[in-house]
Amino acid sequence: MQIKRNKPRSPRSLVFTLTISLAIFSIVTLLIAQSTAFFLSRRTLNTSIANQQRSIAQEAGGTVASSIQEKFSVLETASEFGNPSTANVETRQTILDDLLGLQPAFRQLAILNVTGRQMTTVSRQSSSLSEQFESHLQGDVLAQTSEGQRYISPVYIDELTSEPLVAIAVPAQNVFGDFQGVLVAELNLKFMWDLVDQLQVGETGYAYVVDNQGNLIAFQDTARVLRGENVGQLAEVRDFMENPSATADINPEVATYTGLLGEDVVGTYLPLGTPPWAVVIEIPYEEAYRPGTVQGNISIATTIVLGFLAAILGRYIARRVAAPLIDLSAAASDIAAGNLSREAKVAGPAEIAQVAATFNTMTSQLRELIGSLEQRVADRTRALVTASQVSHRISSSIRMDRQRLSAEVVELVNSSFNFYHTQTYFIHPTENELVLEAATGEAGKAMLEKGHRIPMGRGLVGRAAETNTPVLVSDVSTDREWLPNPLLPETKSELAIPISAGEIVIGVLDVQQNIPQGLTEEHKDVLQTVANQIMIAAQNARLLMEAQRYADREALITTINQKIQNTTTVENALQVAVREVGLALGAHTSVRLAQLDQRTDTK
């Protein structure tokens, strides 16, 4: 019995493969051209519609949200600085009158105590609050504000003026954060009607605003708003109602559904967050996809032409491309095997020649990269180790005062990185200047003796402190704002790192090098860690000092109290108390007893 063996198929030549591939591509392209063109045009159009709708929604939503946030901020500012819940009657009345005069959108205001009782009220239209507004001064407003939260009521329509209104409230708290009452305002939302009317959404599109219950609160047809119509059955409104807090979640795809006017539309929405409303944008389906037909026809025609050209030029292109590509493939194989000296021939069509030249350049860069990689890794590792040592020294100096700490840090940083000069500045507590606190070398000593200072915003140090951003100048001769120092004539590059925590800046770590390009981004990254550790150490030292002062004060009070308790008469107790207080304060104190006519003086 003979076993039949299949001979392995011989690889096809590149010319033959390219010719067949281009021919098949042409045929397949002609078959799927129409569906591909439709898909691409639909996708592009969907993206265009979505971008247009998001832009309109963001503009409208931003205006509405910022206006509401502004009103909340006004109330919170009045509550924080005026403390209306604990002020007297005249002060509370003045606060409310000022708010009413400065904010035309406020119609009525009220201050409630912790039980919800009205302490002071004011109304723009009458001497007392309206029943509609008073109905919102109980229940949820106390529950939310007592937890330190803002409150905003559902939208309601004024029975007399037919204007949309909403009640907003903020908690009134004392300096300890305890809930003291509520400051409530009635806000007129009529401005949203004008905003919606002014929006241009395509040719026949429109926008409207809904709350998280699906109630229509702003639309070009105000009669529907006044009827209190609920549109929660609409797809985008329903989506918003299910996710009312997703302030950054605008549907990236175009949604198609039956819109507010009963016709097929494409739409999207923008949640405002606070208040819990959303702006909905809708464009009629026919208008939105009108350009699609034209774009589809253009795509089909383009695809047919490209397929025809590909079939005709296939063989010619294959012959021109094959030879240089074969050589390029061989060169790639040699380089993959480890022969980095191999280069491809720069020949053939311009594109292939460019690829070969780029390939050779890449190979050359690869050789250089491999040659310098180990050295770069070693340098980076050494820099990180040095930074770690500096940070460890800083963190172990928690009980050291800031001036001594700064002196050790600058010496350690300067010697570890072999800098030309290192110094630290700290912001003066009352003057808008940076005061030199520690510096290296004779130049640093001379500047410290003179009390060297730099105004905020001046030079690299002042700029880093003012902007809370590291400032790196690799060649100081090219920076117009650089301030030369005659004591440091060899400075060629400088790096200033702010010593900060969040937005609070207390000083600047400044290093200088005596060669151009001597300071790099890597130095900035490493020294930022050092600056952060300085900030932590300074904070710890301040806290330790405050704790020590508090302990000393408590010990003094305890000592005086014990001495007073050891006395036997009121006269002796007063004398001891006055004497000890005078000694503690280093001041002249005295007490006179009316019945005994005695006087005790201490200095």
Secondary structure, 3 states (H helix, E strand, C coil): CCCCCCCCCCCCCHHHHHHHHHHHHHHHHHHHHHHHHHHHHHHHHHHHHHHHHHHHHHHHHHHHHHHHHHHHHHHHHHHHHHCCCCCCHHHHHHHHHHHHHHCCCEEEEEEECCCCCEEEEEECCCCCCCHHHHCCCCCHHHHHHCCCCCEECCCEECCCCCCEEEEEEEEEECCCCCEEEEEEEEEECCHHHHHHHHCCCCCCCEEEEEECCCEEEECCCHHHHHCCCECCCCHHHHHHHHCCCCCCCCCCCCEEEECCCCCEEEEEEEECCCCCEEEEEEEEHHHHCHHHHHHHHHHHHHHHHHHHHHHHHHHHHHHHHHHHHHHHHHHHHHHHCCCCCCCCCCCCCHHHHHHHHHHHHHHHHHHHHHHHHHHHHHHHHHHHHHHHHHHHHHHCCCCCCHHHHHHHHHHHHHHHHCCCEEEEEEECCCCCEEEEEEECHHHHHHHHHHCCEEECCCHHHHHHHHHCCCEEECCHHHCCCCCCCCCCCCCCEEEEEEEEECCEEEEEEEEEECCCCCCCHHHHHHHHHHHHHHHHHHHHHHHHHHHHHHHHHHHHHHHHHHHHHCCCCHHHHHHHHHHHHHHHHCCCEEEEECCCCEEEEEC
